[in-house]
Amino acid sequence: MDTKIYYYLDQVEKLRKGEWVPPVTCEIDTSNYCMLSCDFCMYQKYIEGDRRHLSYDLYNSLLYELDEMGTKSITFTGGGEPLMNPKINRMIEDALKMEFEIGLVTNGFLLDKINNLDKFKFIRVSLDASNPSMYQDVKGVDCFSRVIDNIKMTLEKNKTVGLSYVVNDRNNFDLEEAEKLADKLGVSYLQFKPAWMNGKVFDNYTLPGGKNVIKTNRYLAKDDLPCLIASLIGVVGADGEIYFCCQHRGKPNFSLGSLYVDRFETIWKRRFDLHPDISKCPMCRYMNYAEAYRTVLERGTLFFEHRNFL
């Protein structure tokens, strides 16, 4: 999946030259509320300190702006559970009417309340456990059976459903059982990604070797490439703030501005005047794309200049 960046070499090259480009995709946090209490959650402080739903009117205005800018897709996700927004079905319908491709990252608890499940390009359920007792230990709530039932129901309407596991010291011994569960359910893939715990990446685990198993690495930023990649992905918080990247959602010093004050395009262009010290960034999934793009650079300019000839 890292090689998806090859579709956007033109945009990345503009970024390297210091030009601004609109986001290819936009992550929209429709809510900061969550019914679970995962202690490995990167956004725990954000959730605890600022619980709110994204305003429907603000969201609607944002859609029109993104459409004008040429943004292609929207992922409903966030620091909380996106499906908790009371207007979520209307938000989904509006995005579809404007012909955005849509994706969803969810804990799965409310999938049975959602319309148009068949219209999502992908649905990823953050399961993080393979049985009820582990789920309660990892997620803090006893609702494993409900989530599994919702996954089964969703698969009847949409085959592009995947499961994700944030691997930590509470579920790292049971990954083969997780793979068996994924196979039994018939999901498209099972994604493992290490938790960011105590200032470092958790690495005490061994992955199963199934064909539908995906590992998402986290790499430290080494140069300016991660921030170039971040400049293709908009991140809109439930508070109406536009954040520099998904790793820093909810952090006031990484907000580019508020949609309650300025238009999205005005705020988005500010990021291209910023030069953050990325050496202080945490391990970042954007580095997966950066590493893939680095191979383009290493092949030399002819590879890039002649990309339109096969």
Disulfide bonds with the S-S distance in Angstrom:
none
